[in-house]
Amino acid sequence: MSNATGKVSDETRMFNFGVEENRAQSVIKNAYRAMTEKGYNPVHQLVGYLLSGDPAYVTSHLEARSKIRKVERDELLEELVRTYLAHLEGKK
């Protein structure tokens, strides 16, 4: 990455979403609820959306489609992996 002088830095950068974690979690919960209420399989639908980026996999019920589009797919995936790994740690 270039700094103000145009030189490339060798410094390691941290990748952190901070507040975005809570937003991603909230959006996933809302999408899950909306899909469940409409009778869809939320796992299949979320995987379809995450792999393709096609918002048609997410119902518009409860504004789930518009909300999920406001969060980057990599942020949603990070939240899902973080939650899954935390669940695994709790089972030890």
N, C-alpha and C positions, 0 to 999 in steps of 0.2 A: 504494500500500500504506500502511496506517495504521501509525503508530508508537505508542509507549506513551501518548502524550498524545492520541491519536485524530486527529492531523493527518495529512493525506496528504503523502507524501514525493515530491519531484521527482527523487530520486536514482535513477540507473540501476542496476538489479540485474543481477548476473551469473547466467547459467544454467549450472550445472556439476554433472555427476553424480559426479565424482571416482572413488571406488572402484567405483561402479556399472558403469563401463565394463568392467572385468574380468569382473564377474558377467554382464553382457549378452553379452559375447563367449563366455564359457564356456557359457551357456545356448544360444546360437545353434549353437555347435559340437556340443553334445550333441544338439540337435534334428536337426541335419543328419545326424549319424551314425545316429541312431535311424531317421529316415525313409529313409535310404539302405539301411540293413540290412533294412528292411521292404519295400523295393521302391517306395517313393513318390518322386515328384519333389519334392525339398525346396524348390525355388524356388516352384513352384505352391502347395505347402502353406503355406509361410511367408507368401507374399503373401495367401493366403486368410485366414490367421489375423490378420495385421497389419491388413487392411482391415475385417474383420468383428468381430474380437475373439472369435470362436467357437473355443474350444479343441478342438473336434472335428476341426479341420484338422491337429492335431498328435497323432502317435501316443503312446500311453502306454508304448511300448517304451522301456526305459532311463529311465523316469520323466520322459521329455521333456515330457509335457503338464503334469504338476504343477510341474516346474521353470520352464517358460516362463511359467506363470501368476503366478509370484512376481516377475516383472520387468514393469514397465510397458511397454506397446507402444511408447510414444514413445522409451523408452530403447533398446529393440531397434532401432528405426528409426534412431535417431541413430548407433548403433554400425555398422549396415550402411552408412549414408551416409559416415561417417568412414572406414571401411575402403575403400569404393569410391573415394573421393576420394584417399586415400593411394596406392591402386593406380594411379590416373591420374597422379598426380604422379611416381611412379616410372617411368612410361613416357615421360616427356619426354626 
